Amino acid sequence: MSTSRFECCGVCGSDVHTINGGWGGQKFPLAVGHEIVGKAIRVGPKVTRIKDGQRVGVGGQSYSCLDCRQCKNDNETYCQKQLDTHGCIQGV
């Protein structure tokens, strides 16, 4: 696990669709904005690809399984287990 300090994020059409329910109902309160950029301020012992102080970022999708057919064909956005950055329920 790592902890980051956010420096900026974008707000775009995806966020508008999320807020107004264009892609289905959302649980509120809801904070939109994705394509987040910041710095890692604390990195756990199991994190190997990020160092303290390194610039980090995340796009509109924050997780995919990387094992299914879609992931193995570079189509992570179609992964059945993918999670969006905004509107995601932690731990799901």
Backbone as CSV, one residue per row, in Angstrom:
resi,resn,N_x,N_y,N_z,CA_x,CA_y,CA_z,C_x,C_y,C_z
1,MET,0.842,-1.180,0.000,0.000,0.000,0.000,0.883,1.239,0.000
2,SER,0.429,2.265,-0.704,1.147,3.530,-0.690,0.162,4.658,-0.401
3,THR,0.669,5.746,0.115,-0.130,6.931,0.380,0.372,8.036,-0.521
4,SER,-0.550,8.785,-1.124,-0.167,9.845,-2.056,-0.768,11.170,-1.638
5,ARG,-0.110,12.234,-2.054,-0.635,13.590,-1.892,-1.066,14.042,-3.277
6,PHE,-2.381,14.293,-3.451,-2.895,14.717,-4.748,-2.470,16.141,-5.030
7,GLU,-2.041,16.386,-6.264,-1.660,17.723,-6.686,-2.689,18.328,-7.631
8,CYS,-3.284,17.513,-8.494,-4.307,18.019,-9.407,-5.080,16.848,-9.997
9,CYS,-6.240,17.154,-10.553,-7.012,16.140,-11.265,-7.842,16.838,-12.325
10,GLY,-8.273,16.071,-13.297,-9.088,16.616,-14.370,-10.560,16.378,-14.118
11,VAL,-11.392,17.208,-14.685,-12.838,17.017,-14.684,-13.255,17.057,-16.141
12,CYS,-13.964,16.012,-16.581,-14.307,15.924,-17.997,-15.727,15.410,-18.181
13,GLY,-16.061,15.084,-19.412,-17.390,14.591,-19.737,-17.761,13.331,-18.983
14,SER,-16.779,12.475,-18.695,-17.055,11.259,-17.918,-17.587,11.619,-16.535
15,ASP,-17.030,12.671,-15.952,-17.481,13.100,-14.629,-18.907,13.646,-14.685
16,VAL,-19.224,14.395,-15.741,-20.578,14.929,-15.911,-21.571,13.781,-16.048
17,HIS,-21.244,12.773,-16.871,-22.126,11.612,-17.027,-22.306,10.880,-15.702
18,THR,-21.239,10.793,-14.924,-21.321,10.118,-13.627,-22.266,10.868,-12.695
19,ILE,-22.107,12.178,-12.603,-22.935,12.991,-11.701,-24.402,12.963,-12.089
20,ASN,-24.700,13.096,-13.389,-26.105,13.202,-13.789,-26.771,11.849,-14.032
21,GLY,-26.063,10.758,-13.762,-26.658,9.433,-13.898,-26.703,8.922,-15.320
22,GLY,-25.945,9.537,-16.225,-25.945,9.118,-17.621,-25.483,7.684,-17.830
23,TRP,-24.720,7.138,-16.897,-24.255,5.754,-16.986,-24.855,4.892,-15.882
24,GLY,-25.996,5.307,-15.367,-26.651,4.554,-14.297,-26.556,5.297,-12.970
25,GLY,-27.300,4.783,-12.011,-27.355,5.419,-10.701,-26.018,5.397,-9.976
26,GLN,-25.817,6.377,-9.144,-24.599,6.475,-8.332,-24.973,6.601,-6.866
27,LYS,-24.054,6.226,-6.027,-24.231,6.417,-4.591,-23.673,7.786,-4.242
28,PHE,-24.459,8.583,-3.545,-24.041,9.921,-3.150,-23.840,9.955,-1.639
29,PRO,-22.948,10.778,-1.104,-22.180,11.792,-1.810,-21.145,11.159,-2.726
30,LEU,-20.760,11.891,-3.758,-19.853,11.400,-4.789,-18.874,12.497,-5.163
31,ALA,-17.606,12.197,-5.120,-16.576,13.133,-5.566,-16.070,12.653,-6.918
32,VAL,-16.212,13.493,-7.934,-15.722,13.132,-9.260,-14.377,13.806,-9.503
33,GLY,-13.820,13.508,-10.621,-12.487,13.982,-10.967,-11.586,12.766,-11.022
34,HIS,-10.883,12.624,-12.106,-9.972,11.495,-12.232,-8.771,11.957,-13.041
35,GLU,-7.985,11.046,-13.512,-6.707,11.413,-14.109,-5.914,12.224,-13.087
36,ILE,-5.748,11.620,-11.929,-5.171,12.252,-10.752,-3.649,12.170,-10.800
37,VAL,-2.990,13.252,-10.431,-1.536,13.305,-10.369,-1.136,13.767,-8.977
38,GLY,-0.097,13.151,-8.438,0.401,13.541,-7.126,1.770,12.936,-6.872
39,LYS,2.149,12.882,-5.607,3.428,12.286,-5.213,3.179,11.245,-4.145
40,ALA,3.901,10.126,-4.250,3.838,9.091,-3.219,4.561,9.635,-1.987
41,ILE,3.865,9.682,-0.858,4.506,10.196,0.352,4.869,9.091,1.331
42,ARG,4.264,7.919,1.139,4.602,6.781,1.994,4.341,5.510,1.207
43,VAL,5.315,4.629,1.151,5.218,3.395,0.373,5.405,2.203,1.309
44,GLY,4.486,1.242,1.233,4.553,0.055,2.071,5.617,-0.927,1.619
45,PRO,5.925,-1.907,2.445,7.012,-2.847,2.157,6.758,-3.756,0.953
46,LYS,5.512,-3.953,0.560,5.220,-4.822,-0.578,5.174,-4.063,-1.901
47,VAL,5.288,-2.734,-1.855,5.275,-1.921,-3.074,6.678,-1.915,-3.656
48,THR,6.797,-2.344,-4.921,8.125,-2.467,-5.520,8.366,-1.514,-6.678
49,ARG,7.314,-0.949,-7.257,7.490,-0.135,-8.465,7.354,1.363,-8.211
50,ILE,7.075,1.757,-6.982,6.932,3.171,-6.637,7.838,3.469,-5.456
51,LYS,8.507,4.603,-5.504,9.407,5.026,-4.429,8.839,6.269,-3.752
52,ASP,9.191,6.495,-2.480,8.787,7.712,-1.772,9.193,8.934,-2.591
53,GLY,8.281,9.905,-2.719,8.564,11.141,-3.424,8.368,11.081,-4.927
54,GLN,8.117,9.893,-5.471,7.946,9.738,-6.917,6.593,10.287,-7.364
55,ARG,6.564,10.916,-8.549,5.304,11.386,-9.125,4.500,10.169,-9.573
56,VAL,3.228,10.152,-9.219,2.350,9.033,-9.545,1.044,9.567,-10.119
57,GLY,0.312,8.705,-10.794,-0.963,9.112,-11.349,-1.872,7.926,-11.563
58,VAL,-3.144,8.204,-11.720,-4.131,7.170,-12.006,-5.153,7.754,-12.967
59,GLY,-5.567,6.947,-13.919,-6.556,7.385,-14.902,-7.973,7.118,-14.447
60,GLY,-8.879,7.037,-15.387,-10.293,6.820,-15.096,-10.610,5.428,-14.583
61,GLN,-9.697,4.490,-14.739,-9.884,3.124,-14.258,-8.750,2.823,-13.289
62,SER,-9.103,2.329,-12.118,-8.072,2.112,-11.103,-7.734,0.643,-10.868
63,TYR,-8.472,-0.296,-11.488,-8.177,-1.716,-11.257,-8.728,-2.559,-12.394
64,SER,-8.006,-3.605,-12.722,-8.487,-4.702,-13.565,-7.727,-5.950,-13.124
65,CYS,-8.253,-7.125,-13.419,-7.670,-8.365,-12.886,-6.332,-8.744,-13.525
66,LEU,-6.102,-8.314,-14.772,-4.896,-8.615,-15.548,-4.747,-10.092,-15.906
67,ASP,-5.748,-10.910,-15.620,-5.680,-12.342,-15.923,-6.692,-12.818,-16.963
68,CYS,-7.784,-12.077,-17.149,-8.836,-12.536,-18.067,-8.425,-12.313,-19.525
69,ARG,-9.226,-12.833,-20.437,-8.948,-12.710,-21.869,-8.855,-11.249,-22.293
70,GLN,-9.775,-10.400,-21.798,-9.754,-8.993,-22.171,-8.469,-8.317,-21.693
71,CYS,-8.073,-8.560,-20.461,-6.848,-7.960,-19.927,-5.620,-8.424,-20.700
72,LYS,-5.566,-9.694,-21.009,-4.399,-10.231,-21.718,-4.312,-9.750,-23.155
73,ASN,-5.412,-9.175,-23.673,-5.423,-8.602,-25.018,-5.406,-7.073,-24.969
74,ASP,-4.900,-6.516,-23.862,-4.790,-5.061,-23.688,-6.134,-4.351,-23.770
75,ASN,-7.187,-4.993,-23.310,-8.524,-4.399,-23.263,-9.041,-4.375,-21.830
76,GLU,-8.225,-3.845,-20.906,-8.579,-3.848,-19.489,-9.900,-3.146,-19.198
77,THR,-10.297,-2.193,-20.064,-11.559,-1.486,-19.820,-12.767,-2.407,-19.952
78,TYR,-12.583,-3.586,-20.559,-13.675,-4.547,-20.704,-13.587,-5.680,-19.687
79,CYS,-12.663,-5.604,-18.762,-12.521,-6.622,-17.709,-13.776,-6.633,-16.846
80,GLN,-14.302,-7.809,-16.570,-15.497,-7.934,-15.740,-15.258,-7.475,-14.298
81,LYS,-13.992,-7.433,-13.884,-13.656,-7.041,-12.514,-13.094,-5.625,-12.418
82,GLN,-13.091,-4.881,-13.514,-12.498,-3.548,-13.513,-13.265,-2.615,-12.575
83,LEU,-12.524,-1.657,-12.009,-13.109,-0.656,-11.129,-12.775,0.727,-11.658
84,ASP,-13.779,1.599,-11.696,-13.540,2.986,-12.094,-12.941,3.755,-10.932
85,THR,-12.198,4.805,-11.249,-11.612,5.641,-10.216,-12.692,6.364,-9.429
86,HIS,-13.670,6.942,-10.114,-14.735,7.655,-9.411,-15.957,6.758,-9.295
87,GLY,-16.648,6.870,-8.181,-17.845,6.075,-7.966,-17.571,4.661,-7.504
88,CYS,-16.319,4.301,-7.307,-15.956,2.948,-6.882,-16.213,2.795,-5.386
89,ILE,-16.744,1.666,-5.012,-16.922,1.362,-3.597,-15.705,0.593,-3.147
90,GLN,-14.949,1.156,-2.226,-13.696,0.550,-1.775,-13.953,-0.853,-1.218
91,GLY,-13.056,-1.770,-1.572,-13.155,-3.129,-1.056,-13.996,-4.053,-1.904
92,VAL,-14.575,-3.530,-2.997,-15.399,-4.364,-3.873,-14.507,-5.067,-4.863
